[in-house]
Amino acid sequence: MGMVSAVQRALADGHLELFAQIIAPVHEADALPHYEIWCGCAIRRAITSRRCFYTAERFQLMSSLDRWVVSNAMRLASAQARGGKPVELSINLSGQSLSEDQFLDFVIQQIEQSGVNPGHLCFEITETAAINNMARAVRFMTSIRQLGCHFALDDFGSGMSSFGYLKSLPVDILKIDGSFIKCLHESAVDQSMVGDTRSGTA
């Protein structure tokens, strides 16, 4: 319960921090810097992002946390663009937020008000969240992609994965679960499963 109070205070007082982790291409590419966004609590350094999100998910606070992240990520992207250093951002969303009727409208409003190029934004949900909220996930993805944003399916392969689901989900990027690449250097099966087949080779 102490963690719940800490997260609630952080949300109420704005004591959250936005972090960015660079996503580096394997090969040289002439593209904008791409960062994945997440947040943590600033009022108690002992509260890691993992603990913060675990508490928020358990006590139905993820929608509020996602709203804070989206809003501040838009401010960051807007400031970078105005400064002549635009970036691409990936923003993770929770299944709880997908289940909230007003959340889609909130995200669209934040994008439009920020003036950020929608093509520089990628929203992510986990495979489990998408499957558990299939109808809402499809509606959300379709609406966001119509604005010009990209959508990624995260942790693919970690749960009841099926390529059949991908036929129903309008995703641009498939983020494969780490279990498929941990032994990539020695497993021909893993290499075949995650290989790039666009050029006809794994």
Backbone as JSON Lines, residues from 0, in Angstrom:
{"i":0,"aa":"M","n":[0.82,-1.2,0.0],"ca":[0.0,0.0,0.0],"c":[0.87,1.26,0.0]}
{"i":1,"aa":"G","n":[2.07,1.14,0.57],"ca":[2.98,2.28,0.52],"c":[3.37,2.61,-0.9]}
{"i":2,"aa":"M","n":[3.53,1.59,-1.74],"ca":[3.85,1.81,-3.15],"c":[2.7,2.49,-3.87]}
{"i":3,"aa":"V","n":[1.46,2.09,-3.55],"ca":[0.29,2.71,-4.16],"c":[0.25,4.19,-3.85]}
{"i":4,"aa":"S","n":[0.46,4.53,-2.58],"ca":[0.47,5.94,-2.18],"c":[1.56,6.72,-2.87]}
{"i":5,"aa":"A","n":[2.74,6.09,-3.03],"ca":[3.85,6.77,-3.68],"c":[3.54,7.06,-5.14]}
{"i":6,"aa":"V","n":[2.96,6.09,-5.82],"ca":[2.61,6.29,-7.23],"c":[1.51,7.33,-7.37]}
{"i":7,"aa":"Q","n":[0.52,7.29,-6.49],"ca":[-0.56,8.28,-6.54],"c":[-0.04,9.68,-6.29]}
{"i":8,"aa":"R","n":[0.87,9.83,-5.31],"ca":[1.45,11.14,-5.03],"c":[2.28,11.63,-6.21]}
{"i":9,"aa":"A","n":[3.01,10.72,-6.81],"ca":[3.83,11.1,-7.97],"c":[2.96,11.59,-9.12]}
{"i":10,"aa":"L","n":[1.84,10.92,-9.33],"ca":[0.92,11.34,-10.39],"c":[0.28,12.69,-10.07]}
{"i":11,"aa":"A","n":[-0.12,12.86,-8.82],"ca":[-0.82,14.1,-8.42],"c":[0.11,15.3,-8.43]}
{"i":12,"aa":"D","n":[1.36,15.1,-8.01],"ca":[2.29,16.22,-7.86],"c":[3.25,16.37,-9.04]}
{"i":13,"aa":"G","n":[3.13,15.48,-10.02],"ca":[4.0,15.56,-11.18],"c":[5.42,15.08,-10.9]}
{"i":14,"aa":"H","n":[5.58,14.26,-9.88],"ca":[6.9,13.76,-9.51],"c":[7.23,12.46,-10.22]}
{"i":15,"aa":"L","n":[7.17,12.52,-11.53],"ca":[7.54,11.39,-12.36],"c":[8.64,11.85,-13.31]}
{"i":16,"aa":"E","n":[9.43,10.92,-13.77],"ca":[10.51,11.24,-14.68],"c":[10.36,10.46,-15.98]}
{"i":17,"aa":"L","n":[10.65,11.13,-17.07],"ca":[10.59,10.49,-18.38],"c":[12.0,10.06,-18.77]}
{"i":18,"aa":"F","n":[12.13,8.8,-19.15],"ca":[13.41,8.26,-19.58],"c":[13.32,7.84,-21.04]}
{"i":19,"aa":"A","n":[14.46,7.83,-21.71],"ca":[14.49,7.45,-23.12],"c":[15.68,6.54,-23.37]}
{"i":20,"aa":"Q","n":[15.4,5.42,-24.02],"ca":[16.46,4.47,-24.38],"c":[16.56,4.4,-25.89]}
{"i":21,"aa":"I","n":[17.76,4.6,-26.39],"ca":[17.93,4.63,-27.85],"c":[17.73,3.24,-28.45]}
{"i":22,"aa":"I","n":[17.1,3.2,-29.59],"ca":[16.97,1.97,-30.38],"c":[17.89,2.13,-31.58]}
{"i":23,"aa":"A","n":[19.01,1.42,-31.52],"ca":[20.04,1.6,-32.55],"c":[19.88,0.57,-33.66]}
{"i":24,"aa":"P","n":[20.0,0.99,-34.9],"ca":[19.92,0.05,-36.03],"c":[21.14,-0.84,-36.1]}
{"i":25,"aa":"V","n":[20.96,-2.06,-36.56],"ca":[22.09,-2.99,-36.71],"c":[23.01,-2.51,-37.83]}
{"i":26,"aa":"H","n":[22.42,-2.01,-38.9],"ca":[23.19,-1.5,-40.03],"c":[23.09,0.02,-40.06]}
{"i":27,"aa":"E","n":[24.05,0.64,-40.71],"ca":[24.04,2.09,-40.86],"c":[22.75,2.51,-41.57]}
{"i":28,"aa":"A","n":[22.12,3.54,-41.02],"ca":[20.87,4.0,-41.63],"c":[20.77,5.52,-41.51]}
{"i":29,"aa":"D","n":[20.31,6.13,-42.56],"ca":[20.12,7.58,-42.57],"c":[18.71,7.88,-42.08]}
{"i":30,"aa":"A","n":[18.54,7.83,-40.75],"ca":[17.22,8.0,-40.17],"c":[17.34,8.84,-38.9]}
{"i":31,"aa":"L","n":[16.2,9.28,-38.41],"ca":[16.18,10.07,-37.17],"c":[16.52,9.17,-35.98]}
{"i":32,"aa":"P","n":[17.11,9.73,-34.93],"ca":[17.32,8.95,-33.7],"c":[15.98,8.45,-33.18]}
{"i":33,"aa":"H","n":[15.96,7.19,-32.74],"ca":[14.72,6.57,-32.3],"c":[14.89,6.14,-30.85]}
{"i":34,"aa":"Y","n":[13.95,6.57,-30.0],"ca":[14.02,6.27,-28.58],"c":[12.75,5.6,-28.09]}
{"i":35,"aa":"E","n":[12.91,4.65,-27.17],"ca":[11.77,4.07,-26.49],"c":[11.6,4.77,-25.15]}
{"i":36,"aa":"I","n":[10.37,5.16,-24.84],"ca":[10.06,5.98,-23.68],"c":[9.5,5.15,-22.54]}
{"i":37,"aa":"W","n":[9.92,5.46,-21.33],"ca":[9.28,4.9,-20.14],"c":[9.45,5.91,-19.01]}
{"i":38,"aa":"C","n":[8.85,5.64,-17.86],"ca":[8.92,6.6,-16.76],"c":[9.18,5.89,-15.44]}
{"i":39,"aa":"G","n":[9.59,6.69,-14.46],"ca":[9.82,6.2,-13.1],"c":[9.45,7.29,-12.11]}
{"i":40,"aa":"C","n":[9.47,6.95,-10.83],"ca":[9.12,7.9,-9.77],"c":[10.34,8.71,-9.38]}
{"i":41,"aa":"A","n":[10.16,10.02,-9.24],"ca":[11.26,10.89,-8.83],"c":[11.29,11.11,-7.32]}
{"i":42,"aa":"I","n":[10.17,10.85,-6.63],"ca":[10.12,11.18,-5.2],"c":[10.8,10.12,-4.36]}
{"i":43,"aa":"R","n":[10.92,8.9,-4.9],"ca":[11.61,7.84,-4.18],"c":[12.46,7.07,-5.17]}
{"i":44,"aa":"R","n":[13.76,7.31,-5.11],"ca":[14.66,6.71,-6.1],"c":[14.64,5.19,-6.03]}
{"i":45,"aa":"A","n":[14.21,4.65,-4.87],"ca":[14.18,3.2,-4.74],"c":[13.08,2.57,-5.57]}
{"i":46,"aa":"I","n":[12.15,3.39,-6.04],"ca":[11.05,2.88,-6.84],"c":[11.51,2.76,-8.29]}
{"i":47,"aa":"T","n":[11.77,1.56,-8.72],"ca":[12.2,1.35,-10.09],"c":[11.0,1.41,-11.02]}
{"i":48,"aa":"S","n":[11.27,1.53,-12.31],"ca":[10.19,1.55,-13.29],"c":[9.37,0.27,-13.21]}
{"i":49,"aa":"R","n":[10.05,-0.88,-13.0],"ca":[9.35,-2.15,-12.92],"c":[8.37,-2.18,-11.75]}
{"i":50,"aa":"R","n":[8.83,-1.73,-10.57],"ca":[7.97,-1.71,-9.39],"c":[6.82,-0.71,-9.56]}
{"i":51,"aa":"C","n":[7.14,0.41,-10.17],"ca":[6.12,1.45,-10.4],"c":[5.0,0.91,-11.29]}
{"i":52,"aa":"F","n":[5.37,0.26,-12.39],"ca":[4.37,-0.26,-13.31],"c":[3.62,-1.46,-12.73]}
{"i":53,"aa":"Y","n":[4.32,-2.29,-11.98],"ca":[3.65,-3.44,-11.35],"c":[2.55,-2.95,-10.41]}
{"i":54,"aa":"T","n":[2.86,-1.95,-9.61],"ca":[1.88,-1.39,-8.68],"c":[0.73,-0.74,-9.44]}
{"i":55,"aa":"A","n":[1.05,0.03,-10.46],"ca":[0.01,0.72,-11.22],"c":[-0.93,-0.27,-11.9]}
{"i":56,"aa":"E","n":[-0.38,-1.36,-12.43],"ca":[-1.22,-2.36,-13.08],"c":[-2.11,-3.08,-12.07]}
{"i":57,"aa":"R","n":[-1.57,-3.43,-10.93],"ca":[-2.32,-4.18,-9.93],"c":[-3.47,-3.38,-9.35]}
{"i":58,"aa":"F","n":[-3.27,-2.05,-9.21],"ca":[-4.28,-1.22,-8.56],"c":[-4.95,-0.25,-9.54]}
{"i":59,"aa":"Q","n":[-5.0,-0.64,-10.82],"ca":[-5.77,0.08,-11.84],"c":[-5.36,1.55,-11.98]}
{"i":60,"aa":"L","n":[-4.06,1.78,-11.99],"ca":[-3.56,3.15,-12.15],"c":[-2.84,3.36,-13.49]}
{"i":61,"aa":"M","n":[-2.81,2.31,-14.32],"ca":[-2.04,2.4,-15.54],"c":[-2.54,3.44,-16.53]}
{"i":62,"aa":"S","n":[-3.86,3.62,-16.59],"ca":[-4.39,4.61,-17.53],"c":[-3.89,6.01,-17.18]}
{"i":63,"aa":"S","n":[-3.87,6.32,-15.89],"ca":[-3.37,7.63,-15.46],"c":[-1.89,7.76,-15.76]}
{"i":64,"aa":"L","n":[-1.14,6.69,-15.55],"ca":[0.29,6.7,-15.83],"c":[0.55,6.84,-17.32]}
{"i":65,"aa":"D","n":[-0.22,6.11,-18.13],"ca":[-0.07,6.2,-19.59],"c":[-0.39,7.61,-20.09]}
{"i":66,"aa":"R","n":[-1.39,8.23,-19.5],"ca":[-1.74,9.6,-19.9],"c":[-0.57,10.56,-19.63]}
{"i":67,"aa":"W","n":[0.05,10.38,-18.47],"ca":[1.19,11.24,-18.13],"c":[2.32,11.02,-19.13]}
{"i":68,"aa":"V","n":[2.61,9.77,-19.44],"ca":[3.7,9.45,-20.36],"c":[3.42,10.02,-21.75]}
{"i":69,"aa":"V","n":[2.21,9.8,-22.27],"ca":[1.86,10.3,-23.6],"c":[1.97,11.82,-23.66]}
{"i":70,"aa":"S","n":[1.41,12.48,-22.66],"ca":[1.42,13.94,-22.64],"c":[2.84,14.49,-22.62]}
{"i":71,"aa":"N","n":[3.69,13.92,-21.77],"ca":[5.06,14.43,-21.65],"c":[5.94,13.99,-22.82]}
{"i":72,"aa":"A","n":[5.65,12.84,-23.4],"ca":[6.38,12.42,-24.6],"c":[6.08,13.37,-25.76]}
{"i":73,"aa":"M","n":[4.83,13.83,-25.86],"ca":[4.48,14.78,-26.92],"c":[5.22,16.1,-26.72]}
{"i":74,"aa":"R","n":[5.34,16.53,-25.45],"ca":[6.08,17.77,-25.17],"c":[7.55,17.61,-25.56]}
{"i":75,"aa":"L","n":[8.11,16.46,-25.24],"ca":[9.51,16.2,-25.58],"c":[9.72,16.21,-27.09]}
{"i":76,"aa":"A","n":[8.87,15.49,-27.81],"ca":[8.99,15.42,-29.26],"c":[8.8,16.79,-29.9]}
{"i":77,"aa":"S","n":[7.85,17.56,-29.38],"ca":[7.59,18.89,-29.91],"c":[8.79,19.82,-29.69]}
{"i":78,"aa":"A","n":[9.37,19.74,-28.49],"ca":[10.53,20.58,-28.18],"c":[11.72,20.22,-29.05]}
{"i":79,"aa":"Q","n":[11.92,18.93,-29.29],"ca":[13.03,18.49,-30.14],"c":[12.84,18.99,-31.57]}
{"i":80,"aa":"A","n":[11.61,18.91,-32.07],"ca":[11.32,19.37,-33.43],"c":[11.53,20.88,-33.56]}
{"i":81,"aa":"R","n":[11.07,21.64,-32.56],"ca":[11.25,23.1,-32.6],"c":[12.73,23.47,-32.54]}
{"i":82,"aa":"G","n":[13.51,22.65,-31.86],"ca":[14.94,22.91,-31.76],"c":[15.73,22.43,-32.95]}
{"i":83,"aa":"G","n":[15.05,21.9,-33.96],"ca":[15.73,21.44,-35.15],"c":[16.37,20.08,-35.02]}
{"i":84,"aa":"K","n":[16.0,19.34,-33.97],"ca":[16.55,18.0,-33.75],"c":[15.41,17.0,-33.52]}
{"i":85,"aa":"P","n":[14.59,16.77,-34.54],"ca":[13.45,15.87,-34.37],"c":[13.91,14.44,-34.07]}
{"i":86,"aa":"V","n":[13.08,13.73,-33.32],"ca":[13.37,12.34,-32.96],"c":[12.12,11.5,-33.2]}
{"i":87,"aa":"E","n":[12.32,10.21,-33.28],"ca":[11.22,9.27,-33.33],"c":[11.08,8.64,-31.95]}
{"i":88,"aa":"L","n":[9.83,8.48,-31.49],"ca":[9.59,7.96,-30.15],"c":[8.68,6.74,-30.21]}
{"i":89,"aa":"S","n":[9.0,5.74,-29.4],"ca":[8.13,4.58,-29.2],"c":[7.55,4.68,-27.8]}
{"i":90,"aa":"I","n":[6.22,4.58,-27.69],"ca":[5.53,4.77,-26.42],"c":[4.71,3.53,-26.11]}
{"i":91,"aa":"N","n":[4.99,2.91,-24.98],"ca":[4.26,1.71,-24.56],"c":[2.94,2.07,-23.91]}
{"i":92,"aa":"L","n":[1.91,1.31,-24.25],"ca":[0.58,1.49,-23.67],"c":[0.13,0.19,-22.99]}
{"i":93,"aa":"S","n":[-0.69,0.31,-21.98],"ca":[-1.16,-0.85,-21.24],"c":[-2.52,-1.33,-21.73]}
{"i":94,"aa":"G","n":[-2.84,-2.57,-21.39],"ca":[-4.15,-3.1,-21.71],"c":[-5.25,-2.34,-21.0]}
{"i":95,"aa":"Q","n":[-4.98,-1.83,-19.8],"ca":[-5.98,-1.06,-19.06],"c":[-6.36,0.2,-19.82]}
{"i":96,"aa":"S","n":[-5.38,0.84,-20.43],"ca":[-5.68,2.06,-21.19],"c":[-6.53,1.74,-22.42]}
{"i":97,"aa":"L","n":[-6.25,0.62,-23.08],"ca":[-7.06,0.23,-24.23],"c":[-8.51,0.01,-23.84]}
{"i":98,"aa":"S","n":[-8.73,-0.42,-22.59],"ca":[-10.09,-0.72,-22.13],"c":[-10.87,0.54,-21.75]}
{"i":99,"aa":"E","n":[-10.19,1.66,-21.69],"ca":[-10.85,2.91,-21.3],"c":[-11.4,3.61,-22.54]}
{"i":100,"aa":"D","n":[-12.67,3.93,-22.52],"ca":[-13.35,4.5,-23.69],"c":[-12.74,5.82,-24.15]}
{"i":101,"aa":"Q","n":[-12.32,6.66,-23.2],"ca":[-11.86,8.01,-23.55],"c":[-10.37,8.07,-23.9]}
{"i":102,"aa":"F","n":[-9.65,6.96,-23.75],"ca":[-8.2,7.05,-23.91],"c":[-7.8,7.32,-25.35]}
{"i":103,"aa":"L","n":[-8.47,6.72,-26.32],"ca":[-8.14,6.97,-27.73],"c":[-8.3,8.43,-28.07]}
{"i":104,"aa":"D","n":[-9.4,9.04,-27.64],"ca":[-9.61,10.46,-27.91],"c":[-8.52,11.31,-27.27]}
{"i":105,"aa":"F","n":[-8.09,10.91,-26.08],"ca":[-7.03,11.65,-25.39],"c":[-5.73,11.61,-26.2]}
{"i":106,"aa":"V","n":[-5.35,10.44,-26.68],"ca":[-4.11,10.3,-27.44],"c":[-4.17,11.12,-28.73]}
{"i":107,"aa":"I","n":[-5.28,11.04,-29.44],"ca":[-5.43,11.81,-30.67],"c":[-5.32,13.31,-30.39]}
{"i":108,"aa":"Q","n":[-5.96,13.75,-29.32],"ca":[-5.91,15.17,-28.95],"c":[-4.49,15.61,-28.63]}
{"i":109,"aa":"Q","n":[-3.75,14.77,-27.9],"ca":[-2.38,15.12,-27.55],"c":[-1.49,15.23,-28.79]}
{"i":110,"aa":"I","n":[-1.68,14.33,-29.73],"ca":[-0.88,14.37,-30.96],"c":[-1.19,15.63,-31.75]}
{"i":111,"aa":"E","n":[-2.46,15.93,-31.92],"ca":[-2.86,17.09,-32.71],"c":[-2.43,18.39,-32.07]}
{"i":112,"aa":"Q","n":[-2.55,18.5,-30.75],"ca":[-2.17,19.73,-30.06],"c":[-0.66,19.95,-30.04]}
{"i":113,"aa":"S","n":[0.1,18.86,-30.04],"ca":[1.56,18.98,-29.96],"c":[2.18,19.46,-31.27]}
{"i":114,"aa":"G","n":[1.51,19.18,-32.38],"ca":[2.06,19.53,-33.67],"c":[3.17,18.6,-34.13]}
{"i":115,"aa":"V","n":[3.36,17.5,-33.42],"ca":[4.4,16.54,-33.76],"c":[4.02,15.78,-35.02]}
{"i":116,"aa":"N","n":[4.99,15.5,-35.86],"ca":[4.75,14.69,-37.06],"c":[4.33,13.29,-36.61]}
{"i":117,"aa":"P","n":[3.1,12.85,-36.91],"ca":[2.64,11.53,-36.48],"c":[3.53,10.39,-36.97]}
{"i":118,"aa":"G","n":[4.2,10.6,-38.1],"ca":[5.09,9.58,-38.64],"c":[6.31,9.33,-37.77]}
{"i":119,"aa":"H","n":[6.55,10.22,-36.8],"ca":[7.68,10.07,-35.89],"c":[7.28,9.35,-34.6]}
{"i":120,"aa":"L","n":[6.04,8.88,-34.53],"ca":[5.54,8.25,-33.31],"c":[5.18,6.79,-33.56]}
{"i":121,"aa":"C","n":[5.53,5.95,-32.61],"ca":[5.16,4.54,-32.66],"c":[4.59,4.15,-31.3]}
{"i":122,"aa":"F","n":[3.4,3.62,-31.29],"ca":[2.79,3.15,-30.05],"c":[2.9,1.64,-29.97]}
{"i":123,"aa":"E","n":[3.1,1.14,-28.76],"ca":[3.32,-0.29,-28.56],"c":[2.36,-0.85,-27.52]}
{"i":124,"aa":"I","n":[1.87,-2.06,-27.77],"ca":[1.16,-2.82,-26.75],"c":[1.7,-4.25,-26.8]}
{"i":125,"aa":"T","n":[1.58,-4.95,-25.7],"ca":[2.07,-6.32,-25.67],"c":[1.1,-7.24,-26.4]}
{"i":126,"aa":"E","n":[1.63,-8.35,-26.81],"ca":[0.8,-9.36,-27.47],"c":[-0.38,-9.76,-26.6]}
{"i":127,"aa":"T","n":[-0.13,-9.98,-25.3],"ca":[-1.19,-10.4,-24.37],"c":[-2.28,-9.35,-24.26]}
{"i":128,"aa":"A","n":[-1.88,-8.06,-24.15],"ca":[-2.86,-6.99,-24.06],"c":[-3.72,-6.91,-25.31]}
{"i":129,"aa":"A","n":[-3.09,-7.1,-26.47],"ca":[-3.83,-7.03,-27.73],"c":[-4.85,-8.16,-27.84]}
{"i":130,"aa":"I","n":[-4.44,-9.37,-27.46],"ca":[-5.33,-10.52,-27.56],"c":[-6.48,-10.43,-26.58]}
{"i":131,"aa":"N","n":[-6.19,-9.93,-25.37],"ca":[-7.23,-9.81,-24.35],"c":[-8.22,-8.71,-24.65]}
{"i":132,"aa":"N","n":[-7.83,-7.75,-25.51],"ca":[-8.72,-6.65,-25.88],"c":[-8.75,-6.52,-27.4]}
{"i":133,"aa":"M","n":[-9.0,-7.63,-28.08],"ca":[-8.82,-7.68,-29.53],"c":[-9.61,-6.6,-30.26]}
{"i":134,"aa":"A","n":[-10.9,-6.48,-29.98],"ca":[-11.73,-5.51,-30.7],"c":[-11.25,-4.08,-30.45]}
{"i":135,"aa":"R","n":[-10.98,-3.77,-29.19],"ca":[-10.51,-2.43,-28.85],"c":[-9.12,-2.17,-29.41]}
{"i":136,"aa":"A","n":[-8.27,-3.2,-29.39],"ca":[-6.92,-3.05,-29.92],"c":[-6.95,-2.73,-31.41]}
{"i":137,"aa":"V","n":[-7.79,-3.43,-32.15],"ca":[-7.9,-3.19,-33.6],"c":[-8.41,-1.77,-33.85]}
{"i":138,"aa":"R","n":[-9.42,-1.36,-33.09],"ca":[-9.98,-0.01,-33.26],"c":[-8.92,1.04,-32.95]}
{"i":139,"aa":"F","n":[-8.19,0.85,-31.86],"ca":[-7.16,1.8,-31.46],"c":[-6.06,1.88,-32.51]}
{"i":140,"aa":"M","n":[-5.55,0.72,-32.91],"ca":[-4.48,0.68,-33.9],"c":[-4.9,1.34,-35.21]}
{"i":141,"aa":"T","n":[-6.09,1.0,-35.66],"ca":[-6.58,1.54,-36.93],"c":[-6.69,3.05,-36.88]}
{"i":142,"aa":"S","n":[-7.25,3.57,-35.79],"ca":[-7.43,5.02,-35.65],"c":[-6.1,5.74,-35.58]}
{"i":143,"aa":"I","n":[-5.15,5.19,-34.8],"ca":[-3.85,5.83,-34.65],"c":[-3.06,5.79,-35.96]}
{"i":144,"aa":"R","n":[-3.13,4.66,-36.67],"ca":[-2.39,4.53,-37.92],"c":[-2.98,5.45,-39.0]}
{"i":145,"aa":"Q","n":[-4.27,5.73,-38.92],"ca":[-4.88,6.65,-39.88],"c":[-4.32,8.06,-39.74]}
{"i":146,"aa":"L","n":[-3.82,8.39,-38.55],"ca":[-3.19,9.69,-38.33],"c":[-1.8,9.74,-38.94]}
{"i":147,"aa":"G","n":[-1.22,8.55,-39.19],"ca":[0.12,8.49,-39.74],"c":[1.13,7.89,-38.77]}
{"i":148,"aa":"C","n":[0.68,7.52,-37.56],"ca":[1.56,6.9,-36.58],"c":[1.81,5.44,-36.94]}
{"i":149,"aa":"H","n":[2.81,4.85,-36.3],"ca":[3.1,3.44,-36.46],"c":[2.65,2.69,-35.21]}
{"i":150,"aa":"F","n":[2.52,1.36,-35.36],"ca":[2.11,0.56,-34.21],"c":[2.96,-0.7,-34.15]}
{"i":151,"aa":"A","n":[3.36,-1.04,-32.92],"ca":[4.21,-2.22,-32.71],"c":[3.53,-3.18,-31.75]}
{"i":152,"aa":"L","n":[3.71,-4.46,-32.01],"ca":[3.24,-5.51,-31.11],"c":[4.46,-6.02,-30.35]}
{"i":153,"aa":"D","n":[4.43,-5.82,-29.03],"ca":[5.59,-6.11,-28.18],"c":[5.5,-7.51,-27.58]}
{"i":154,"aa":"D","n":[6.66,-8.06,-27.23],"ca":[6.75,-9.35,-26.53],"c":[6.1,-10.49,-27.31]}
{"i":155,"aa":"F","n":[6.14,-10.44,-28.63],"ca":[5.51,-11.5,-29.41],"c":[6.22,-12.83,-29.16]}
{"i":156,"aa":"G","n":[5.44,-13.83,-28.82],"ca":[5.98,-15.14,-28.52],"c":[6.06,-15.46,-27.05]}
{"i":157,"aa":"S","n":[5.77,-14.45,-26.2],"ca":[5.88,-14.67,-24.76],"c":[4.64,-15.36,-24.18]}
{"i":158,"aa":"G","n":[3.52,-15.29,-24.9],"ca":[2.28,-15.88,-24.38],"c":[1.7,-16.85,-25.38]}
{"i":159,"aa":"M","n":[0.38,-16.78,-25.53],"ca":[-0.32,-17.68,-26.47],"c":[-0.22,-17.09,-27.88]}
{"i":160,"aa":"S","n":[0.99,-17.03,-28.38],"ca":[1.2,-16.37,-29.66],"c":[0.69,-17.22,-30.82]}
{"i":161,"aa":"S","n":[0.23,-16.54,-31.82],"ca":[-0.23,-17.2,-33.03],"c":[-0.12,-16.22,-34.17]}
{"i":162,"aa":"F","n":[0.48,-16.65,-35.26],"ca":[0.57,-15.76,-36.42],"c":[-0.82,-15.48,-36.99]}
{"i":163,"aa":"G","n":[-1.8,-16.29,-36.6],"ca":[-3.16,-16.03,-37.03],"c":[-3.69,-14.72,-36.49]}
{"i":164,"aa":"Y","n":[-3.26,-14.35,-35.27],"ca":[-3.69,-13.09,-34.69],"c":[-3.21,-11.9,-35.52]}
{"i":165,"aa":"L","n":[-2.05,-12.06,-36.13],"ca":[-1.47,-10.95,-36.88],"c":[-2.31,-10.54,-38.08]}
{"i":166,"aa":"K","n":[-3.14,-11.48,-38.56],"ca":[-4.02,-11.14,-39.68],"c":[-5.08,-10.13,-39.27]}
{"i":167,"aa":"S","n":[-5.4,-10.1,-37.97],"ca":[-6.44,-9.2,-37.48],"c":[-5.89,-7.92,-36.89]}
{"i":168,"aa":"L","n":[-4.58,-7.89,-36.63],"ca":[-3.99,-6.72,-35.97],"c":[-3.18,-5.9,-36.98]}
{"i":169,"aa":"P","n":[-3.57,-4.65,-37.22],"ca":[-2.85,-3.81,-38.18],"c":[-1.57,-3.24,-37.6]}
{"i":170,"aa":"V","n":[-0.54,-4.08,-37.46],"ca":[0.72,-3.64,-36.86],"c":[1.78,-3.41,-37.94]}
{"i":171,"aa":"D","n":[2.68,-2.49,-37.64],"ca":[3.79,-2.2,-38.55],"c":[5.07,-2.9,-38.12]}
{"i":172,"aa":"I","n":[5.19,-3.11,-36.8],"ca":[6.43,-3.66,-36.24],"c":[6.1,-4.81,-35.3]}
{"i":173,"aa":"L","n":[6.86,-5.88,-35.41],"ca":[6.7,-7.04,-34.52],"c":[7.97,-7.16,-33.68]}
{"i":174,"aa":"K","n":[7.83,-6.95,-32.37],"ca":[8.97,-7.04,-31.46],"c":[8.98,-8.43,-30.83]}
{"i":175,"aa":"I","n":[9.95,-9.21,-31.21],"ca":[10.0,-10.61,-30.81],"c":[10.5,-10.73,-29.38]}
{"i":176,"aa":"D","n":[9.86,-11.61,-28.61],"ca":[10.24,-11.81,-27.21],"c":[11.7,-12.28,-27.11]}
{"i":177,"aa":"G","n":[12.36,-11.87,-26.04],"ca":[13.77,-12.16,-25.86],"c":[14.12,-13.63,-25.82]}
{"i":178,"aa":"S","n":[13.16,-14.48,-25.47],"ca":[13.43,-15.91,-25.4],"c":[13.8,-16.49,-26.76]}
{"i":179,"aa":"F","n":[13.41,-15.82,-27.84],"ca":[13.7,-16.32,-29.19],"c":[15.09,-15.92,-29.68]}
{"i":180,"aa":"I","n":[15.71,-14.96,-29.01],"ca":[17.02,-14.51,-29.48],"c":[18.15,-14.82,-28.5]}
{"i":181,"aa":"K","n":[17.78,-15.33,-27.31],"ca":[18.8,-15.6,-26.29],"c":[19.83,-16.61,-26.78]}
{"i":182,"aa":"C","n":[19.4,-17.59,-27.54],"ca":[20.31,-18.62,-28.06],"c":[20.43,-18.53,-29.58]}
{"i":183,"aa":"L","n":[20.24,-17.33,-30.1],"ca":[20.21,-17.14,-31.55],"c":[21.51,-17.59,-32.22]}
{"i":184,"aa":"H","n":[22.64,-17.41,-31.53],"ca":[23.94,-17.72,-32.11],"c":[24.17,-19.22,-32.29]}
{"i":185,"aa":"E","n":[23.36,-20.05,-31.61],"ca":[23.6,-21.49,-31.68],"c":[22.38,-22.31,-32.07]}
{"i":186,"aa":"S","n":[21.23,-21.66,-32.26],"ca":[20.01,-22.38,-32.58],"c":[19.53,-22.05,-33.99]}
{"i":187,"aa":"A","n":[19.57,-23.04,-34.86],"ca":[19.11,-22.84,-36.24],"c":[17.61,-22.59,-36.27]}
{"i":188,"aa":"V","n":[16.87,-23.2,-35.32],"ca":[15.42,-23.0,-35.27],"c":[15.11,-21.54,-34.93]}
{"i":189,"aa":"D","n":[15.78,-21.01,-33.9],"ca":[15.56,-19.61,-33.53],"c":[15.94,-18.68,-34.68]}
{"i":190,"aa":"Q","n":[17.02,-19.0,-35.38],"ca":[17.45,-18.17,-36.5],"c":[16.39,-18.15,-37.6]}
{"i":191,"aa":"S","n":[15.77,-19.28,-37.84],"ca":[14.73,-19.37,-38.87],"c":[13.48,-18.6,-38.46]}
{"i":192,"aa":"M","n":[13.15,-18.65,-37.15],"ca":[11.93,-18.02,-36.68],"c":[12.02,-16.5,-36.7]}
{"i":193,"aa":"V","n":[13.2,-15.95,-36.43],"ca":[13.32,-14.5,-36.37],"c":[14.0,-13.92,-37.59]}
{"i":194,"aa":"G","n":[14.37,-14.76,-38.56],"ca":[15.08,-14.28,-39.73],"c":[14.25,-13.34,-40.57]}
{"i":195,"aa":"D","n":[14.93,-12.44,-41.26],"ca":[14.29,-11.5,-42.19],"c":[14.1,-12.21,-43.52]}
{"i":196,"aa":"T","n":[12.85,-12.51,-43.86],"ca":[12.56,-13.25,-45.09],"c":[12.18,-12.34,-46.25]}
{"i":197,"aa":"R","n":[12.25,-11.03,-46.04],"ca":[11.86,-10.12,-47.12],"c":[12.75,-10.25,-48.34]}
{"i":198,"aa":"S","n":[14.03,-10.58,-48.09],"ca":[14.94,-10.73,-49.22],"c":[15.05,-12.16,-49.7]}
{"i":199,"aa":"G","n":[14.24,-13.05,-49.07],"ca":[14.25,-14.43,-49.47],"c":[15.24,-15.28,-48.71]}
{"i":200,"aa":"T","n":[15.99,-14.64,-47.75],"ca":[16.95,-15.38,-46.94],"c":[16.67,-15.14,-45.48]}
{"i":201,"aa":"A","n":[17.01,-16.13,-44.63],"ca":[16.8,-16.0,-43.2],"c":[17.9,-15.16,-42.58]}
